[in-house]
Amino acid sequence: MKLANIAPITELKRDAAGLIEKAAGERSPIVITQNGRATAVLQDVESYEEQQRELSMLKLVLQGEQEIRGGRGLSHAEHRKRVARLLGSRKRT
């Protein structure tokens, strides 16, 4: 993802539809500046949703790593045994 797209807030006011089209077409966010400073980011919805899914996955990975460090994690083999037991008990009921 590149952050080379920069537009002043006056351009956003003047041509919001054009900037939205550009962000969606390039799938790249546009940094909106006000008085020469970055103040907001304009991003298409698909890219935003993808970014949120990726962030959620990273949070889950971090949570898993913290659980393992805290001694609360399971080895892959132990997890497979537990899943097999659970699936076995469901087949009998």
N, C-alpha and C positions, 0 to 999 in steps of 0.2 A: 504494500500500500504506500503510495507516495503522498506526501503532504505539500507538493509543489503548487497546488491550486489554492491561490489566495485571492480574495475579493474584498474590496471595501464595503462597508455597510451601505453606502450610497448606491452601489451596484445592486445589492440585494433589494433595496427599496425600488430601484428603477426596473430591474429585470429578474424578479424572483423566479418566474417560470423558466427563464433561460438557464439560470444557475441550477435549478432543480433538475432540469433536463441534462445539463452537463454532468452533474454529480451521478445521476443514474446511468447515463451513457458510458461514462468512464469508470463507473463503480469506484470512485475515488472521492474522499471527502473534500470539501472546500472550506478553508479557514476564512472566517469572516473577521475583518479587522475594523476597529473603531478608533479613530485618532492614532492610527499607526500601530495599534496593539491588537494581538489576537484576542478575540472576545467570545467567539462561538464557532461551532463547526456545523456545516450543512452536509448531511449524508443521506443517501437513498435508503429506503426502508429495508430492502433485501440485504444490503451490506450491513446495516445496523443489526438486523436479526441474526445474521451469520456471526457477526462479532459477539453478540450476546451469547449464542450457543457455545462458541469457542471459549468464552470467558467462564461459562458455567462448567464446562469440561475441565478447564484448568483448576477451578476451585475444588472440584471433586478429586482431582489428582492430588492437590495439596492437602486436602482433608485426609485422604488415604495415607499419604506419607506421614502426616502428623500422628495418625492412629498407629501406624507401624512403629514409629519412634517411641510412642507412648506404651508400647507393649500390648496394644489392643488389636493388632492385625493378625491375620491368619496366613499361613503359607498356602501356596497354590494347592498342594497335595491335601492339606487339611480341609480347605474349602471344598475341594472335589468330593471328599468323603462325606462332608455334611450335606452337600447337595444330593449326593447319591442316596443317603439315608432318607432325606426329605422326600425325594421322588419315589423311593421304595415304599415308604409309608403311605403315600397317596395312592399307589397302585393297589394296595391291599384293602383300602376303604371303599 
